[in-house]
């Protein structure tokens, strides 16, 4: 089993923000399974927030870097740290930040990556949850583009093209390994950020690069890398891949083949939005066939008791169908001379439709829904072979760890059973 992981112990970093020019302190600590990457500003009064696509701030104020949070409480330039967390194989961690920007360190993710591995990365007793691409997705912005194709692991190919003789055109492609040994094969985390010498003054005028220097940023003139030298072949293209990895990790661990041409943060964030939209779209018009249901529920024959969802409002309402036939396994021993569907299985079928309703939400995706209580269960009429059950579910209350639904079962227009069901959500 591919398990989630976290740090063995806390690790601290201090440095200067590449854009803000301010001194920053960061502490990264272990978290339990299912938490993801959580950020919190410690220099001001604020609430923790999860690193995710919805947390990205899309503003002209934050060009050429990725910023997450809100307009009032934000953290800039998270991409290198996020890439290091991904490459080190860390799924769950708390990132406390004293300042408005992650420190630039040497312009790469190397110090973060090395720090995480020095602190130690440990497995946790829960499977890793992947974002899997179902169908091709693409974003085009003039000559820039980025495409995500279905794949069984993360692969990235990047074509870089600059009208500069030193950078020129380069290409880098690799399967992106996680963990100290696998990530060290390509050493993408060592690739440093760069800019053109003739754009440096303009960037400063726009309020960017206040903490940049010739050590933490590769400044490229028409003839050389000024006052520095490349660490590796393809360092420019590799750094673009590093940024891409960090941005992708805002969606979680992604399995996809990513093909990027001259793309940057803006295109990647737009692609991430498309990816999350695709993840949230199950079936057409709220209809889920059996293969879609099996992606949400762990149940299998003979305990999968829902054939189809004909209407779904995620986290709110659903209508499911179960066609009852004489071939059902339970009719062999339950009143075999006069077959009647067991009432407890009608309740279980209602619960499975309720599970689809709640587990299709982003907050509970990949979790299990276990019974906590069955209240006011009533059976109005027997259900026999040839009947088609229609289950109508309405969520009464939904919290992070529990949920309550009102469930009814009909045959034609006749109510045959109803109950109030309470669930616990478990990773």
C-alpha positions as CSV (number, residue, x, y, z in Angstrom):
1,X,0.0,0.0,0.0
2,X,1.2,3.5,-0.9
3,X,0.9,5.2,2.5
4,X,0.6,8.8,3.5
5,X,3.6,10.2,5.3
6,X,4.7,13.1,7.6
7,X,7.8,14.4,9.2
8,X,9.4,12.6,12.1
9,X,10.3,15.9,13.8
10,X,9.9,19.6,13.4
11,X,12.3,21.4,11.1
12,X,13.0,25.2,10.9
13,X,14.2,27.5,8.2
14,X,15.1,31.2,8.2
15,X,15.9,33.5,5.3
16,X,14.9,36.5,3.1
17,X,11.8,36.6,1.0
18,X,12.8,36.9,-2.7
19,X,10.1,39.5,-3.4
20,X,9.3,41.1,-0.1
21,X,13.0,41.4,1.0
22,X,11.9,40.7,4.6
23,X,13.4,38.3,7.0
24,X,11.2,35.2,7.5
25,X,11.1,32.2,9.8
26,X,9.3,29.0,8.9
27,X,8.7,25.9,11.1
28,X,7.4,22.7,9.5
29,X,5.9,20.1,11.9
30,X,4.3,16.7,11.6
31,X,0.5,16.3,11.3
32,X,-1.9,13.3,11.5
33,X,-3.2,11.5,8.4
34,X,-5.7,13.2,6.2
35,X,-4.7,16.8,7.2
36,X,-2.8,17.7,4.1
37,X,-0.5,20.8,4.1
38,X,-1.7,23.4,6.5
39,X,-0.3,27.0,6.6
40,X,-0.6,29.6,9.4
41,X,0.8,33.1,9.8
42,X,2.3,33.4,13.2
43,X,3.5,37.0,13.0
44,X,-0.2,38.2,13.0
45,X,-3.5,37.0,14.4
46,X,-4.8,34.5,11.9
47,X,-6.5,31.1,11.4
48,X,-4.8,28.1,9.8
49,X,-5.7,27.4,6.2
50,X,-5.1,24.5,3.9
51,X,-2.8,24.7,0.9
52,X,-5.3,24.0,-2.0
53,X,-6.4,25.3,-5.3
54,X,-9.2,27.4,-3.8
55,X,-6.6,29.2,-1.6
56,X,-4.6,30.6,-4.5
57,X,-4.8,34.4,-4.9
58,X,-5.1,35.4,-8.5
59,X,-4.0,39.0,-8.5
60,X,-1.7,41.3,-10.5
61,X,-0.1,42.0,-7.1
62,X,1.4,38.5,-7.0
63,X,3.0,38.1,-10.4
64,X,5.7,35.5,-11.1
65,X,5.0,33.5,-7.9
66,X,2.2,31.6,-6.2
67,X,0.4,33.2,-3.2
68,X,-2.2,31.5,-1.0
69,X,-4.5,32.7,1.7
70,X,-6.8,35.7,1.6
71,X,-6.4,39.3,0.7
72,X,-6.0,40.1,4.4
73,X,-3.8,37.1,5.4
74,X,-1.6,35.6,2.8
75,X,1.7,33.9,2.2
76,X,3.7,34.5,-0.9
77,X,6.0,32.3,-3.0
78,X,5.0,28.9,-1.6
79,X,5.9,27.0,-4.8
80,X,9.5,26.0,-3.8
81,X,8.4,24.8,-0.4
82,X,5.4,22.9,-1.8
83,X,7.7,21.3,-4.4
84,X,10.1,20.2,-1.6
85,X,7.2,18.7,0.4
86,X,6.1,16.8,-2.6
87,X,9.5,15.5,-3.6
88,X,10.3,14.5,0.0
89,X,7.1,12.5,0.0
90,X,5.3,14.5,2.8
91,X,1.5,14.4,2.7
92,X,0.7,15.9,6.0
93,X,2.5,18.9,7.6
94,X,1.9,22.2,9.5
95,X,3.8,25.2,8.1
96,X,4.0,28.0,10.6
97,X,5.3,31.3,9.0
98,X,6.6,34.4,10.7
99,X,6.2,36.8,7.8
100,X,4.3,37.2,4.5
101,X,6.6,35.1,2.3
102,X,8.4,31.8,2.3
103,X,12.1,32.5,2.4
104,X,13.9,32.2,-0.9
105,X,16.9,30.4,0.5
106,X,19.3,29.8,-2.4
107,X,16.6,30.3,-5.0
108,X,15.8,26.5,-5.2
109,X,14.1,23.9,-3.0
110,X,17.3,22.2,-2.0
111,X,17.6,23.5,1.6
112,X,13.9,22.6,2.2
113,X,14.3,19.2,0.7
114,X,17.5,18.5,2.6
115,X,16.0,19.7,5.9
116,X,13.0,17.5,5.5
117,X,15.1,14.4,4.9
118,X,17.4,15.3,7.8
119,X,14.4,15.5,10.1
120,X,13.1,12.2,8.8
121,X,10.0,11.2,6.8
122,X,7.8,8.5,8.3
123,X,4.9,6.4,6.9
124,X,1.4,6.7,8.4
125,X,-1.3,4.1,8.6
126,X,-3.5,5.4,5.8
127,X,-3.4,5.1,2.1
128,X,-2.2,8.0,0.0
129,X,-5.1,9.6,-2.0
130,X,-4.3,10.6,-5.5
131,X,-5.9,13.0,-7.9
132,X,-6.2,11.0,-11.2
133,X,-6.9,12.6,-14.5
134,X,-9.9,11.1,-16.2
135,X,-9.7,12.8,-19.6
136,X,-7.2,15.1,-21.3
137,X,-7.2,18.7,-20.1
138,X,-5.4,21.7,-21.6
139,X,-4.8,25.4,-21.1
140,X,-3.5,27.6,-24.0
141,X,-2.3,31.2,-23.6
142,X,-1.0,32.3,-26.9
143,X,2.3,30.4,-27.5
144,X,2.2,29.0,-24.0
145,X,0.3,25.8,-23.1
146,X,0.0,23.1,-20.5
147,X,-1.8,19.8,-20.9
148,X,-2.7,17.0,-18.5
149,X,-3.2,13.5,-19.8
150,X,-4.2,10.3,-17.9
151,X,-1.3,8.4,-16.5
152,X,-0.5,6.0,-13.6
153,X,2.2,8.3,-12.1
154,X,3.4,11.9,-12.4
155,X,5.4,12.6,-15.5
156,X,6.4,16.1,-16.7
157,X,7.9,17.3,-19.9
158,X,8.7,20.9,-20.3
159,X,9.9,22.9,-23.3
160,X,11.5,26.3,-22.4
161,X,12.1,28.9,-25.0
162,X,13.6,32.4,-24.4
163,X,14.7,35.0,-26.8
164,X,18.1,35.0,-25.1
165,X,21.2,33.2,-26.4
166,X,22.2,31.9,-23.0
167,X,18.8,30.3,-22.1
168,X,17.6,29.7,-25.7
169,X,15.4,26.6,-26.2
170,X,15.7,23.6,-23.8
171,X,13.7,20.5,-23.0
172,X,13.4,18.4,-19.9
173,X,11.3,15.3,-19.3
174,X,11.1,12.9,-16.4
175,X,9.0,10.8,-14.2
176,X,8.8,12.7,-10.9
177,X,10.0,10.5,-8.1
178,X,9.1,11.0,-4.4
179,X,11.3,10.3,-1.5
180,X,14.9,11.0,-0.9
181,X,16.3,8.3,-3.2
182,X,13.9,8.7,-6.1
183,X,13.9,12.5,-6.1
184,X,17.7,12.6,-6.0
185,X,17.9,10.9,-9.4
186,X,17.1,14.1,-11.2
187,X,17.8,16.6,-8.4
188,X,15.1,18.9,-9.7
189,X,15.0,20.5,-6.2
190,X,18.5,22.0,-6.8
191,X,17.4,24.1,-9.8
192,X,17.4,27.9,-9.0
193,X,15.1,30.7,-10.0
194,X,16.2,33.0,-12.8
195,X,15.5,36.3,-14.5
196,X,16.8,38.3,-17.5
197,X,19.3,41.0,-16.6
198,X,17.4,43.5,-18.8
199,X,14.1,43.0,-16.9
200,X,15.6,43.2,-13.4
201,X,15.0,47.0,-13.0
202,X,11.5,46.7,-14.3
203,X,10.7,43.9,-11.8
204,X,12.0,46.0,-8.9
205,X,9.9,48.9,-10.1
206,X,6.8,46.6,-9.9
207,X,7.7,45.7,-6.3
208,X,9.2,42.3,-7.1
209,X,12.7,40.9,-6.3
210,X,13.5,43.1,-3.3
211,X,15.3,40.1,-1.7
212,X,16.9,38.8,-4.8
213,X,20.7,38.9,-5.5
214,X,23.2,37.2,-7.7
215,X,23.5,34.3,-5.2
216,X,19.8,33.3,-4.9
217,X,18.7,34.2,-8.4
218,X,20.4,33.4,-11.7
219,X,20.5,36.8,-13.5
220,X,21.1,36.1,-17.2
221,X,22.5,38.7,-19.6
222,X,22.9,38.3,-23.3
223,X,26.2,36.6,-22.9
224,X,26.4,34.9,-19.4
225,X,24.9,34.1,-16.0
226,X,26.1,37.2,-14.1
227,X,28.4,36.5,-11.1
228,X,27.3,32.9,-10.9
229,X,27.3,29.6,-12.8
230,X,24.9,26.8,-13.6
231,X,24.7,23.9,-11.2
232,X,23.5,21.4,-13.8
233,X,22.5,21.0,-17.4
234,X,19.0,22.3,-18.1
235,X,18.9,24.2,-14.8
236,X,16.5,26.8,-16.4
237,X,14.0,24.2,-17.6
238,X,14.4,22.2,-14.4
239,X,13.5,25.2,-12.3
240,X,10.3,25.7,-14.4
241,X,9.5,22.0,-13.6
242,X,10.2,22.7,-9.9
243,X,7.7,25.5,-9.9
244,X,5.2,23.3,-11.8
245,X,5.5,20.5,-9.2
246,X,5.0,23.0,-6.3
247,X,1.9,24.4,-7.9
248,X,0.5,21.0,-8.8
249,X,0.8,19.9,-5.2
250,X,-1.9,22.5,-4.3
251,X,-4.3,19.9,-5.7
252,X,-2.6,17.1,-3.8
253,X,-0.6,14.2,-5.3
254,X,-1.5,14.1,-8.9
255,X,-1.2,11.2,-11.3
256,X,-0.9,12.7,-14.8
257,X,1.4,13.2,-17.8
258,X,2.0,16.9,-17.9
259,X,3.1,18.4,-21.2
260,X,4.1,22.1,-20.8
261,X,5.4,24.6,-23.4
262,X,6.7,27.9,-22.0
263,X,4.0,27.9,-19.3
264,X,4.2,29.5,-15.9
265,X,2.2,29.9,-12.7
266,X,-0.8,31.4,-14.3
267,X,-1.4,28.6,-16.8
268,X,-0.7,25.9,-14.2
269,X,-3.2,27.4,-11.7
270,X,-5.8,27.6,-14.4
271,X,-5.1,23.9,-15.2
272,X,-5.5,23.0,-11.6
273,X,-8.9,24.6,-11.5
274,X,-9.9,22.5,-14.5
275,X,-8.5,19.4,-12.8
276,X,-10.6,20.0,-9.7
277,X,-13.7,20.7,-11.8
278,X,-13.1,17.4,-13.5
279,X,-12.7,15.6,-10.2
280,X,-16.0,17.1,-9.0
281,X,-17.9,16.1,-12.2
282,X,-19.1,12.6,-11.8
283,X,-21.6,11.5,-14.4
284,X,-23.6,13.8,-16.7
285,X,-26.3,16.0,-15.2
286,X,-25.8,14.5,-11.7
287,X,-26.3,10.9,-13.0
288,X,-24.0,8.2,-11.7
289,X,-23.8,4.8,-13.2
290,X,-22.6,1.8,-11.2
291,X,-18.9,2.3,-12.2
292,X,-19.1,5.9,-10.8
293,X,-20.8,4.7,-7.6
294,X,-18.0,2.2,-7.1
295,X,-15.4,5.0,-7.3
296,X,-17.1,6.6,-4.2
297,X,-18.3,3.6,-2.2
298,X,-16.1,0.7,-1.0
299,X,-19.0,-1.8,-1.2
300,X,-19.0,-4.6,-3.7
301,X,-21.3,-7.6,-4.5
302,X,-23.3,-8.8,-2.7
303,X,-23.4,-5.7,-0.5
304,X,-23.5,-3.0,-3.1
305,X,-27.2,-2.3,-3.1
306,X,-27.5,0.8,-5.4
307,X,-27.7,0.4,-9.1
308,X,-27.8,4.1,-10.2
309,X,-27.9,7.6,-8.9
310,X,-30.4,9.6,-11.1
311,X,-30.0,13.0,-9.3
312,X,-27.1,14.3,-7.2
313,X,-26.5,17.6,-5.4
314,X,-23.3,17.0,-3.7
315,X,-23.5,17.3,0.1
316,X,-27.2,18.2,-0.2
317,X,-29.6,15.7,-1.9
318,X,-29.6,12.6,-4.0
319,X,-32.0,10.1,-5.6
320,X,-30.9,6.5,-6.1
321,X,-32.4,3.4,-7.8
322,X,-32.3,-0.2,-6.8
323,X,-34.1,-2.8,-9.0
324,X,-35.1,-5.8,-6.9
325,X,-35.0,-9.2,-8.7
326,X,-35.6,-12.8,-7.7
327,X,-31.9,-13.3,-8.2
328,X,-30.9,-11.3,-5.1
329,X,-28.8,-13.5,-2.8
330,X,-30.9,-12.7,0.3
331,X,-34.1,-14.3,-1.2
332,X,-32.5,-17.7,-0.9
333,X,-33.0,-17.7,2.8
334,X,-35.3,-14.8,3.7
335,X,-38.9,-16.1,3.6
336,X,-38.0,-18.2,0.5
337,X,-41.6,-19.3,0.2
338,X,-42.8,-15.7,0.1
339,X,-39.7,-13.6,-0.8
340,X,-39.5,-10.2,1.0
341,X,-36.5,-7.9,1.0
342,X,-35.1,-7.6,4.5
343,X,-35.8,-4.3,6.1
344,X,-32.3,-3.9,7.3
345,X,-31.0,-4.1,3.7
346,X,-33.5,-1.4,2.7
347,X,-31.9,0.8,5.4
348,X,-28.4,-0.2,4.2
349,X,-29.4,0.7,0.6
350,X,-30.6,4.1,1.8
351,X,-27.4,4.5,3.7
352,X,-25.3,3.8,0.6
353,X,-27.2,6.5,-1.4
354,X,-26.6,8.8,1.6
355,X,-22.9,7.9,1.4
356,X,-22.7,8.9,-2.2
357,X,-24.4,12.2,-1.4
358,X,-21.8,13.1,1.3
359,X,-18.7,11.4,0.1
360,X,-18.9,13.0,-3.3
361,X,-18.0,16.4,-1.7
362,X,-14.4,17.6,-1.7
363,X,-14.3,17.7,2.1
364,X,-15.1,14.0,2.4
365,X,-13.8,12.6,-0.8
366,X,-11.9,9.3,-0.2
367,X,-13.3,8.8,3.3
368,X,-15.6,6.1,4.6
369,X,-19.0,6.8,6.2
370,X,-19.8,4.5,9.2
371,X,-23.2,4.3,10.9
372,X,-23.4,6.1,14.3
373,X,-27.2,5.9,14.7
374,X,-30.4,4.8,13.0
375,X,-33.4,6.8,14.4
376,X,-37.1,6.6,13.7
377,X,-36.8,3.7,11.3
378,X,-40.3,2.7,9.9
379,X,-41.3,0.1,7.4
380,X,-44.6,0.8,5.6
381,X,-44.9,-1.9,3.0
382,X,-43.0,-5.1,2.0
383,X,-40.6,-4.9,-0.9
384,X,-40.8,-7.9,-3.2
385,X,-39.1,-9.2,-6.5
386,X,-40.0,-7.0,-9.4
387,X,-40.2,-3.8,-7.3
388,X,-37.9,-0.8,-8.1
389,X,-36.8,1.1,-5.1
390,X,-36.3,4.8,-5.3
391,X,-34.3,6.3,-2.5
392,X,-34.6,10.0,-1.7
393,X,-31.9,11.5,0.5
394,X,-31.7,14.9,2.1
395,X,-28.7,16.0,4.2
396,X,-29.9,17.6,7.5
397,X,-26.6,18.4,9.0
398,X,-23.0,18.0,7.7
399,X,-19.9,18.6,9.7
400,X,-16.2,17.7,9.3
401,X,-16.6,14.4,11.1
402,X,-20.3,13.6,11.2
403,X,-23.4,13.9,9.1
404,X,-27.1,13.4,9.5
405,X,-29.6,12.6,6.6
406,X,-33.3,12.1,6.2
407,X,-33.8,9.0,4.0
408,X,-37.0,7.7,2.4
409,X,-37.6,4.7,0.1
410,X,-40.4,4.5,-2.4
411,X,-41.9,1.9,-4.7
412,X,-43.7,3.8,-7.5
413,X,-45.3,6.6,-5.5
414,X,-45.7,4.6,-2.3
415,X,-43.5,5.1,0.7
416,X,-42.1,1.8,1.9
417,X,-39.5,2.8,4.5
418,X,-38.0,5.9,6.1
419,X,-35.3,6.7,8.7
420,X,-32.9,9.3,10.0
421,X,-29.4,8.1,9.6
422,X,-26.3,9.5,11.3
423,X,-22.7,8.8,10.1
424,X,-19.1,9.3,11.2
425,X,-16.6,10.2,8.5
426,X,-13.4,8.1,8.8
427,X,-10.2,8.3,6.8
